[in-house]
């Protein structure tokens, strides 16, 4: 053990299974120290028995408590008995928080805890679940930790507000509802934003929320939203405030597939956009199941036409997921959009690959790109192990052609 530095031993032990790390704790004193650091580095407690045993161990053993860096405490499926169970071992949880407070870097809680008296000097990330109400204690806790870099406030239950917004000048990632944004004051370093909008949110409310995040207009790279269908005007506001976004995931209100043309003209203002996803299909539905296959091919053809037009409109765009659920990708060396997902779900995508490969439409560069993104046509279990091994040794172009023939049969 003396031949290798401690950092390398920690790297090796971190790759071991948890049961093997527990065995190493009993090998020697030195191995015990290193293994304990790895075992207790990330603690994820999602049941009452886990919380009872682990929190008691952390509270009683200083070496274990000092090793904790990430602590997640959830309530799983406790249901109606949650309050009774919490009352039974709330003291153990609080004792564990006190014990691991000096070195804790991230805290995630899935139920309400009174954090009024607690301070974690090195805390970088804090997260609360949707069912945890915003109380005066939570806001007081946030005020004592202005150096947070990751803040995830998913709760929609707001019971208290502060007169003065809480400042987070060093925040790198923010996730929360649009209702909580006005209670916070952000710096200029946010890179990743995730907002859960209220249903029926107005354009004015959208502009107010995004305006509060405007100090980070230059640094924001990824923007995601959920839980609503935003009006298309949202893209105009977003492009004006955050022009340098590279990844965008949103839900939009659609009246027809033709609105994709309007979306393209709006996101073209995001000159550095590389990844764009419309979350959750809002159309492409048919009451007649017999028309599903026909509708799938029509929508696929329309999306292919849209993506082709977007190649010139948005040169930086490399990956796109549209309402049909198809994920499109475009290699840097080509203007051709390739459907990279939905192979087993959408027959139109299967047909496109079969026709393109068998006709020799794809050149070697496109084939290499398909292989680099992990696309493999496996005939959905039609091949046995011997056939797979034979096909795997063929050149990639020949392998694609052969597998496409098998799938067509």
Buried (B, 14 or more C-beta within 10 A) or exposed (E): EEEEEEEEBBEEBEEBEEEEBEEBBEEEEEBBEBBBBBBBBEBEBBBBEBBBBBBBBBBEBEEBBBBBBBBBBBBBEBEEEBEEBBEEBBEBBBBBBBBBBEBBBBBBBBBBBEBEEBEBEEBBBBBBBEBBBBBEBBBBBBEBBBEBBBBBBBBBEBEEEEEEBBBBEBBBBBBBBBBBBEBBBBBBBBBBBBBBBEEEBEEEBBBEBBBBBBBBBEBBBBBBBBBBBBBBEBBBBBBEBBBEBBBBBBBBEBEEBEBBEEBBBBBBBBEEBBBBBBBEBBEBEEEEEEEEEEBBBBBBEBBBEBBEEBBEEBEEBBBBBBBBBBBBBBBEEBEBBBBBBBBEEBBBBBBBBBEBBEEEEBEEEBBBBBEEEEBEBBBEEEBEEEBEEEBEEEEEBEBBBBBBEBBEE
